[in-house]
Amino acid sequence: MKKPAITLSIIILLLLAACVKKTPTGTAIVSDGRQTYRGGMADGRPSGYGVLTRGDSTLYSGQWKNGLRHGRATVTDRQGRTVQAVFSADTVVRGTITDSLGIYRGELDSLYRPSGHGIWRGRDGSYYDGEWHDGLRNGFGCGLTAQGKVQTGEWKGGAYRGERMTYTAERIYGIDISRYQHGKGRKKYAINWNKLRITHLGDISRKKVSGEVDYPVSFVYIKSTEGASVRNPYYLSDYRQARRRGIPVGAYHFFSTKSTAKQQARYFLRHSRFSKGDLPPVLDVEPTASQIRKMGGTAAMFSRIRTWLDIVRRRTGVRPILYVSQQFVNKYLPEAPDLMRDYMVWIARYGEYRPDVRLAIWQLCPDGRVSGIRGEVDINVFNGYHDRFKKFLKEETISH
């Protein structure tokens, strides 16, 4: 750890030069015209309690030992904040910073900024316990927002990034498929359901993988419909194949901005299957900014989304899942706090960190590989391990 910019070299030189104003009881006043030391002395060096000032500003007020800052002290950082610090051999070790926003207690760097491990308690109720660097949250930490939301995972440059995922055989993986897994154009391919194994998690984003990628397919979502007129011709046969092998399966509908929510919901319900034990239905929402504008804006879009979700929920008896991208979450979803609160999210996010939403499923790549399926496949991971997945299957799936 680097020492603070304040040094005693000038003071010591002044002392040696006998430019010292003696005061009673072993104290002295030493000044070089810019900085002034007032305090105890021993063997020609600051010792005991002393204060170092520059003009009207107190730079250091506390204990000294053998000419070095050592022990408890009060210092001022570059922002003019008062810091209660502890020094050892002229190096700051830890301290407490108090300002209008809250209180920090923990390790400090040479500029008296939070660095290393520390705890922050905000006056607004926020909290953070974790790693810091250059005065910002950086590294692993556990926190609580002012709104009471728990944040556990990685932080970078003061921003919460999420839990850094490690992919192992203990996690629950699934796939989502459509007609594209059966070929393009005139080339048609069958899915070999007896050979399904996830063998590759894609290259589109960096991932931390522990062990060999050879995972069973624990759930399948199949595209059923789009808008009010498009059907996946392979939906029913793929649905039956998954059911036959005991793989939890669900249907998803691709949301269109060109037809009403009622038309789309009824079309989806008419052409999809909802048997006991099936996964909750999913609404896949991926409109472009121009499509949203043509619909009448985000309020109009969310009104249609709510209508679709409500119709399908009442018909199936379960609350659907909302499939969106991370960009959609960032840009639009905060305008619909009721959806964020009431509906689980299946998110498309291709990165290292677990998404910070009410997460059910995370689509971690669009370019994975699955034995038994030709070409690239979307790979998904369930938000939880086996015990949570069992609870999900018991409480969230079709019950009739």
C-alpha positions, -999 to +999 in steps of 0.1 A: +000+000+000+014+034-009+020+060+018+000+092+017+014+122-001+020+140+033+055+133+045+076+144+075+109+150+055+106+187+056+096+187+093+126+165+102+150+186+082+137+217+099+142+201+133+178+191+124+184+226+113+172+237+148+144+258+133+122+248+162+101+269+185+102+251+219+071+250+241+067+235+276+063+198+284+083+184+254+062+199+227+072+220+197+060+240+168+077+234+134+068+251+102+082+253+067+059+282+057+035+259+041+028+232+066+030+234+104+034+207+130+023+213+166+027+186+191+048+162+211+085+156+204+109+129+214+145+126+202+139+154+177+110+137+161+072+140+164+059+116+191+027+114+210-002+136+200+004+162+173-014+182+146-003+189+111-019+218+093-018+237+060-031+272+063-065+269+080-069+232+071-060+203+094-043+176+075-036+152+104-046+153+140-036+123+160-008+100+173+028+099+161+056+074+169+092+079+159+084+106+135+057+086+118+019+087+120+009+058+141-025+052+158-058+069+158-061+102+140-084+126+122-075+135+086-091+154+057-096+138+023-095+155-011-132+162-010-128+180+023-145+153+043-133+144+078-120+109+082-114+091+114-085+069+105-060+044+120-024+045+109+005+021+112+041+032+105+029+062+084+004+041+064-033+044+067-049+011+076-086+017+080-110+044+088-145+058+090-158+084+065-190+103+073-208+126+050-243+137+041-250+104+022-240+079+049-211+063+067-183+041+054-162+019+077-133-002+064-100-002+046-086+030+029-060+038+003-033+065+005-058+092-005-082+081+022-106+065-003-125+033+004-102+005-009-102-032+001-130-044+023-155-020+037-191-015+048-214+013+037-246+023+055-265+049+036-289+074+053-315+063+028-314+028+041-290+014+015-263-010+026-232-026+011-206-050+025-178-059+001-148-049-019-139-014-029-113+002-052-105+039-058-134+049-036-160+028-056-176-006-050-155-030-071-154-068-067-177-091-048-202-077-024-236-080-007-259-050-007-294-036-002-309-008-022-328+021-007-359+003-020-350-029-001-338-049-031-310-074-023-279-073-046-254-100-042-226-106-067-200-086-087-196-048-088-175-029-112-167+009-111-195+014-085-222-003-106-239-036-097-232-062-124-248-093-108-237-128-098-209-141-119-221-175-129-201-207-129-216-234-151-215-269-137-234-302-140-253-292-108-273-265-126-306-270-145-303-265-182-330-265-209-335-255-246-360-236-266-368-246-302-389-236-332-391-246-368-355-235-373-342-266-355-358-287-382-340-271-411-341-242-435-356-240-470-358-274-486-335-291-461-354-308-434-339-324-403-355-345-376-347-341-339-334-372-323-351-370-290-333-401-277-299-384-280-306-350-265-276-337-245-263-302-242-226-303-253-216-266-258-227-234-242-219-211-272-191-187-280-211-154-282-201-145-246-174-154-221-184-180-196-168-197-166-174-234-170-163-260-144-160-295-157-171-310-190-202-297-208-224-327-211-257-318-195-292-334-198-320-314-212-341-308-181-368-287-198-380-276-233-399-246-245-414-248-280-426-219-302-463-225-309-476-193-325-468-158-336-493-130-339-527-141-349-519-162-380-485-179-378-480-214-364-449-236-359-457-267-380-434-288-358-449-277-325-474-305-318-450-333-328-421-319-307-445-313-278-456-350-279-420-362-281-410-342-250-440-354-231-433-390-241-399-388-226-410-370-194-392-338-202-411-308-187-423-288-217-440-255-224-453-234-252-444-198-261-460-172-283-442-145-303-458-112-297-468-092-328-474-054-329-498-058-359-527-076-342-547-071-310-538-088-278-571-106-276-566-121-311-531-133-303-541-148-269-570-167-284-549-179-313-522-191-290-547-209-267-565-225-297-533-240-312-513-249-281-514-278-256-517-273-218-516-306-200-511-313-163-474-307-154-466-285-184-445-254-179-461-220-177-469-204-210-446-177-222-451-144-240-420-136-262-418-098-265-391-084-289-405-053-306-382-027-322-383+009-311-401+019-344-427-009-339-434+004-304-439+039-317-463+027-344-483+009-316-487+042-299-458+041-275-448+020-244-481+026-226-500+011-255-476-018-257-478-027-221-516-024-222-516-051-249-491-072-230-512-071-198-543-081-218-525-111-233-511-122-200-545-119-182-564-138-208-539-167-209-536-167-171-573-171-166-576-198-192-546-219-181-548-213-144-511-203-141-493-170-144-474-168-177-437-159-179-425-128-198-396-134-222-376-102-229-340-090-236-318-072-212-321-041-234-359-043-230-355-046-192-333-016-191-352+007-215-389-002-211-397-025-182-393+001-154-424+018-169-444-013-160-436-019-123-466-041-119-453-065-145-418-064-128-435-073-095-461-098-106-445-118-134-414-139-136-390-131-164-372-153-189-344-131-201-321-132-231-288-119-218-255-131-232-229-122-206-211-134-175-234-121-148-268-133-136-295-108-146-309-086-118-346-092-123-373-115-109-357-143-128-371-177-137-350-187-167-319-172-183-312-177-220-274-176-218-266-182-255-282-185-290-254-205-304-252-236-282-249-272-294-271-301-285-265-337-296-296-349-315-303-314-330-286-301-361-273-266-360-273-240-332-297-241-303-307-216-276-294-228-243-311-218-210-304-222-174-330-222-146-325-197-118-318-222-090-307-258-083-326-291-081-346-283-050-358-250-063-366-265-097-387-292-080-406-265-062-411-246-095-425-277-112-448-283-082-461-248-078-459-230-111-469-256-137-503-264-152-523-282-125-553-295-144 
